[in-house]
Amino acid sequence: MATVAAWCVPAPEASHALLHGGPSLGILLPLTPDMDGGLLTGENLAAGPPESDVGWIVGELVELRASVRRFGARRDFDFDMFIGRVLEGYTADLDLAAVGRTAALRFLTHLHDFAAYMKWHDVLIEYLKLVAGQLLLSPGEVVRS
């Protein structure tokens, strides 16, 4: 956990940008024929490394990808394509290892929330193994797998 805690502190040399602060798939507005898509912004607006926002959304996609692989889905989704589009949509150069670290933090946050509010469930062990094996050991690979 010390490794994960260290990831919560941005490197002093990290670039800074305006951040949504907590972007989520739940606050994305879809593109429709009559309207541009968008991302709602609220009280979490902040300044920090751009990898924070990008990694937060990538983390949700990684978590969904893991859930679909574990439990199946009603529809087939190409999560790797979605992750690629998020990375391509950000015009500045990104540190993919930092994106992966933030993605791991997002995944761990959801696991914590589930355990805290829904009670412990044995499926959490499988997710923790996934986070420990894939995300924590090689965080930069999370955006490529």
Backbone bond lengths (Angstrom), bond angles and torsions (degrees), N, CA, C in turn:
res aa  C-N    CA-C-N  psi(-1)  N-CA   C-N-CA  omega(-1)  CA-C   N-CA-C  phi
1 M - - - 1.442 - - 1.525 111.61 -
2 A 1.319 117.53 -23.07 1.466 119.68 177.74 1.523 110.40 -62.31
3 T 1.322 116.64 -37.50 1.463 120.31 177.84 1.516 110.51 -61.90
4 V 1.315 116.28 -46.88 1.462 121.03 -179.80 1.526 110.48 -63.84
5 A 1.317 117.73 -42.07 1.470 121.03 178.43 1.523 111.27 -60.76
6 A 1.321 116.82 -39.07 1.468 120.16 178.86 1.520 111.55 -64.75
7 W 1.317 117.15 -30.79 1.471 120.42 178.87 1.524 112.59 -67.24
8 C 1.321 117.58 -19.03 1.464 121.25 -178.87 1.518 112.54 -75.36
9 V 1.309 117.35 -12.29 1.462 121.99 -179.58 1.519 108.59 -105.01
10 P 1.349 118.08 114.53 1.465 119.36 -179.32 1.524 111.67 -63.85
11 A 1.304 115.56 146.58 1.462 120.46 176.45 1.521 108.88 -63.81
12 P 1.339 117.38 141.94 1.474 120.14 -178.32 1.531 112.94 -58.35
13 E 1.325 117.07 -30.95 1.470 119.96 -177.69 1.524 112.53 -87.00
14 A 1.327 117.80 1.15 1.470 121.08 -178.21 1.524 110.45 -64.62
15 S 1.331 115.47 141.72 1.460 119.34 176.67 1.521 109.21 -70.30
16 H 1.316 115.28 159.99 1.455 120.09 179.65 1.514 110.18 -122.85
17 A 1.318 114.92 145.06 1.450 122.76 178.11 1.518 107.65 -145.33
18 L 1.306 116.26 168.40 1.451 120.67 173.30 1.529 107.52 -72.11
19 L 1.324 116.84 126.91 1.456 122.21 -177.46 1.521 111.05 -111.63
20 H 1.317 115.46 146.89 1.459 119.68 170.08 1.518 108.82 -69.09
21 G 1.326 116.82 -29.81 1.452 121.77 174.53 1.513 115.15 88.30
22 G 1.283 118.71 -19.27 1.464 121.76 178.16 1.512 109.84 -167.41
23 P 1.328 116.99 49.88 1.467 117.59 -178.01 1.519 110.20 -63.75
24 S 1.294 115.10 146.70 1.458 120.00 -175.25 1.514 109.37 -149.05
25 L 1.313 115.66 153.71 1.455 119.64 175.47 1.528 110.47 -62.36
26 G 1.326 116.91 -24.85 1.461 121.26 -179.96 1.513 114.36 -73.92
27 I 1.333 117.90 -13.06 1.470 119.38 178.85 1.529 112.02 -116.16
28 L 1.331 115.15 17.71 1.464 119.81 173.10 1.520 108.99 -85.53
29 L 1.320 116.12 133.50 1.457 120.83 173.88 1.518 107.31 -99.39
30 P 1.324 117.41 126.10 1.463 119.27 -175.40 1.528 112.45 -71.09
31 L 1.300 114.00 153.14 1.454 122.32 173.26 1.522 107.32 -73.90
32 T 1.319 117.04 129.18 1.462 121.59 176.33 1.523 108.07 -125.85
33 P 1.327 118.12 168.42 1.467 119.16 179.25 1.523 113.34 -58.36
34 D 1.348 117.43 -29.42 1.475 119.71 -177.50 1.518 114.24 -99.14
35 M 1.338 117.72 -6.35 1.462 118.58 -171.17 1.525 110.87 -147.66
36 D 1.331 114.76 140.88 1.461 119.66 172.46 1.520 109.06 -69.82
37 G 1.322 116.15 152.11 1.454 120.23 174.12 1.518 109.99 -73.78
38 G 1.293 116.44 171.98 1.449 119.66 179.46 1.517 111.87 -164.55
39 L 1.304 114.33 172.46 1.459 122.46 176.24 1.518 106.87 -127.73
40 L 1.322 116.54 118.51 1.461 120.31 -179.80 1.526 109.47 -68.48
41 T 1.312 115.81 143.69 1.456 121.83 179.72 1.518 108.32 -125.44
42 G 1.323 116.29 141.02 1.453 119.60 -178.68 1.505 111.95 -136.83
43 E 1.320 115.23 -140.03 1.463 121.52 -172.51 1.522 113.91 -72.00
44 N 1.329 118.35 -5.69 1.460 120.52 179.70 1.523 113.65 -88.48
45 L 1.320 117.76 4.62 1.454 121.81 179.02 1.528 109.71 -53.66
46 A 1.326 116.37 133.20 1.464 120.40 -175.05 1.522 109.67 -156.46
47 A 1.320 115.45 179.09 1.460 122.07 172.07 1.520 107.20 -116.89
48 G 1.319 116.23 141.68 1.448 119.93 179.59 1.512 110.89 173.96
49 P 1.317 117.13 -172.26 1.464 120.55 -179.94 1.529 110.48 -64.76
50 P 1.324 117.96 133.86 1.466 120.11 -179.02 1.532 112.49 -59.77
51 E 1.324 117.11 -26.02 1.461 120.51 178.59 1.533 112.28 -60.42
52 S 1.346 116.33 -21.67 1.466 120.06 179.10 1.524 111.17 -64.47
53 D 1.328 116.98 -50.96 1.462 119.88 179.19 1.524 111.81 -67.56
54 V 1.319 116.09 -46.70 1.466 120.03 -177.79 1.528 110.12 -62.15
55 G 1.328 116.87 -45.19 1.453 120.97 179.87 1.511 113.30 -64.77
56 W 1.332 117.20 -31.76 1.462 120.61 -179.48 1.533 109.97 -64.89
57 I 1.325 116.48 -44.37 1.470 119.68 178.47 1.525 110.12 -70.87
58 V 1.326 117.41 -42.27 1.469 120.43 177.62 1.527 109.64 -58.98
59 G 1.325 117.48 -38.88 1.461 121.04 178.49 1.517 112.34 -60.01
60 E 1.324 116.81 -39.49 1.465 119.22 176.78 1.523 110.72 -65.34
61 L 1.321 116.56 -40.54 1.468 119.62 178.69 1.531 111.18 -66.36
62 V 1.330 116.98 -39.29 1.467 120.89 177.69 1.530 109.94 -63.57
63 E 1.320 115.89 -42.55 1.468 119.60 178.43 1.526 111.10 -63.03
64 L 1.324 117.26 -44.37 1.462 120.18 177.87 1.522 111.46 -63.31
65 R 1.333 115.86 -40.37 1.474 120.01 177.52 1.528 110.20 -59.52
66 A 1.328 116.64 -43.58 1.470 120.63 179.22 1.528 110.98 -64.23
67 S 1.328 116.96 -40.19 1.459 120.71 179.38 1.518 111.46 -64.65
68 V 1.324 116.16 -42.85 1.466 120.19 179.97 1.524 110.22 -65.36
69 R 1.327 116.73 -41.69 1.469 119.59 178.05 1.521 110.97 -64.43
70 R 1.303 117.14 -34.00 1.471 121.35 -177.87 1.519 112.12 -80.53
71 F 1.342 116.58 -44.86 1.462 120.63 -171.32 1.527 114.22 -111.04
72 G 1.326 117.60 -11.21 1.459 120.10 -175.67 1.519 110.30 85.18
73 A 1.314 115.42 173.94 1.462 120.82 -179.33 1.514 109.28 -148.20
74 R 1.300 115.10 158.65 1.462 119.77 177.25 1.522 111.17 -73.76
75 R 1.316 116.25 -27.23 1.458 121.21 179.17 1.509 108.32 -128.57
76 D 1.314 115.34 155.72 1.454 121.03 177.65 1.527 108.78 -88.06
77 F 1.306 116.90 127.01 1.452 122.27 178.96 1.517 109.02 -120.84
78 D 1.293 115.91 140.50 1.456 120.79 176.31 1.528 107.59 -97.85
79 F 1.327 115.49 83.90 1.467 119.92 -176.87 1.513 111.91 -63.64
80 D 1.326 117.58 -34.07 1.458 119.88 178.47 1.526 110.63 -62.85
81 M 1.335 116.97 -37.00 1.461 120.64 176.73 1.531 109.94 -65.50
82 F 1.350 116.63 -43.93 1.464 119.55 178.87 1.528 110.96 -60.96
83 I 1.329 116.20 -44.24 1.468 120.39 178.61 1.524 109.51 -61.29
84 G 1.317 116.97 -43.97 1.462 120.84 177.53 1.509 112.49 -59.70
85 R 1.326 117.56 -39.95 1.468 120.70 179.50 1.525 111.47 -66.98
86 V 1.320 116.56 -38.42 1.474 119.13 176.69 1.527 109.54 -61.05
87 L 1.333 116.38 -45.70 1.470 120.35 -178.97 1.525 111.38 -66.94
88 E 1.328 117.40 -39.67 1.467 120.81 178.97 1.523 111.78 -69.36
89 G 1.332 116.56 -31.05 1.452 120.80 -177.03 1.510 113.88 -71.72
90 Y 1.310 116.55 -18.80 1.462 120.19 178.04 1.511 107.15 -90.94
91 T 1.308 117.36 118.97 1.459 120.70 -168.94 1.527 114.83 -78.57
92 A 1.311 118.71 -22.56 1.467 120.58 -179.97 1.526 110.27 -82.52
93 D 1.332 116.18 158.82 1.463 120.36 174.69 1.527 109.13 -65.31
94 L 1.322 115.56 138.03 1.459 120.82 -179.97 1.521 110.08 -118.47
95 D 1.311 115.79 145.44 1.458 122.51 171.70 1.528 105.84 -83.61
96 L 1.344 116.85 103.97 1.466 120.33 -174.58 1.524 112.70 -64.02
97 A 1.326 117.11 -29.86 1.468 118.84 175.85 1.530 109.92 -65.49
98 A 1.337 117.49 -40.16 1.472 120.94 177.61 1.529 110.75 -67.33
99 V 1.330 117.43 -37.61 1.466 120.65 175.27 1.531 109.07 -61.03
100 G 1.319 116.77 -45.17 1.463 121.24 179.36 1.518 112.87 -62.96
101 R 1.340 116.61 -39.97 1.465 119.46 177.88 1.526 110.59 -62.85
102 T 1.326 116.37 -43.32 1.465 119.74 179.03 1.527 110.47 -66.74
103 A 1.329 117.55 -37.08 1.464 120.80 176.38 1.530 109.86 -60.75
104 A 1.319 117.15 -41.83 1.464 120.80 178.04 1.525 110.72 -63.62
105 L 1.331 117.16 -40.50 1.465 120.50 178.16 1.526 110.85 -62.44
106 R 1.337 116.79 -40.15 1.468 120.22 179.14 1.524 110.27 -63.84
107 F 1.310 116.27 -45.72 1.464 121.32 179.52 1.526 109.30 -59.73
108 L 1.329 117.42 -46.70 1.465 121.25 179.44 1.526 111.68 -62.99
109 T 1.324 117.02 -36.11 1.465 120.90 177.93 1.523 110.49 -61.77
110 H 1.322 116.52 -44.08 1.463 119.16 178.10 1.524 111.78 -65.21
111 L 1.330 117.08 -38.42 1.467 119.47 177.45 1.524 110.79 -63.32
112 H 1.321 115.87 -42.43 1.467 120.36 177.25 1.521 110.21 -60.74
113 D 1.338 116.40 -47.52 1.461 120.20 -178.75 1.528 110.81 -59.45
114 F 1.320 116.28 -43.57 1.462 119.85 179.80 1.527 110.35 -60.61
115 A 1.328 116.57 -48.77 1.466 120.43 -178.68 1.527 111.57 -64.20
116 A 1.333 117.12 -37.68 1.460 120.47 -176.90 1.530 112.98 -73.93
117 Y 1.324 116.55 -37.48 1.454 119.17 -172.28 1.528 114.33 -104.43
118 M 1.320 117.49 -23.18 1.459 120.50 -176.84 1.529 112.14 -109.93
119 K 1.279 118.99 -7.27 1.467 126.89 -174.55 1.527 110.02 88.15
120 W 1.293 112.91 163.35 1.457 120.08 178.43 1.524 109.56 -68.50
121 H 1.308 116.33 141.67 1.458 122.15 174.99 1.524 106.73 -139.88
122 D 1.320 117.14 143.05 1.460 121.11 -176.44 1.525 113.60 -59.42
123 V 1.325 118.26 -24.61 1.466 119.90 178.93 1.540 110.82 -62.71
124 L 1.330 116.54 -23.77 1.466 119.79 178.21 1.524 111.41 -62.33
125 I 1.318 117.24 -31.49 1.466 120.14 178.08 1.521 110.29 -61.49
126 E 1.321 116.41 -42.64 1.470 119.69 178.26 1.522 111.25 -62.55
127 Y 1.330 116.28 -43.22 1.461 119.39 179.07 1.529 111.16 -66.34
128 L 1.327 117.09 -39.60 1.469 119.43 177.82 1.524 111.42 -63.58
129 K 1.328 116.86 -37.76 1.471 119.75 175.63 1.519 110.69 -63.24
130 L 1.319 116.50 -40.17 1.460 120.35 178.38 1.522 110.30 -63.18
131 V 1.321 116.48 -47.46 1.466 120.27 -179.70 1.519 109.92 -61.59
132 A 1.330 116.80 -46.22 1.461 120.40 -178.22 1.521 111.40 -66.02
133 G 1.307 117.35 -42.44 1.459 120.37 -175.87 1.503 114.17 -76.89
134 Q 1.322 116.80 -43.37 1.462 119.42 -174.39 1.516 112.40 -96.26
135 L 1.301 117.07 -51.56 1.461 119.92 -171.15 1.524 113.17 -78.63
136 L 1.318 116.94 -42.67 1.457 118.81 -174.52 1.530 111.99 -77.51
137 L 1.315 117.67 -35.26 1.454 119.39 -177.94 1.529 113.42 -76.83
138 S 1.321 116.86 -32.31 1.467 119.74 -179.65 1.529 109.13 -144.47
139 P 1.338 118.00 73.57 1.456 120.63 -173.44 1.526 114.44 -60.85
140 G 1.318 117.96 -30.91 1.458 119.22 179.72 1.508 112.42 -68.82
141 E 1.319 117.25 -25.17 1.465 120.98 -178.90 1.523 112.12 -74.00
142 V 1.316 118.11 -19.76 1.452 120.82 -177.06 1.528 111.52 -60.27
143 V 1.303 117.27 -30.11 1.458 120.48 -178.59 1.518 111.36 -84.39
144 R 1.331 117.63 -6.63 1.457 120.92 -177.73 1.522 113.69 -113.19
145 S 1.355 118.74 -10.44 1.473 118.42 -171.74 1.488 114.16 -93.80
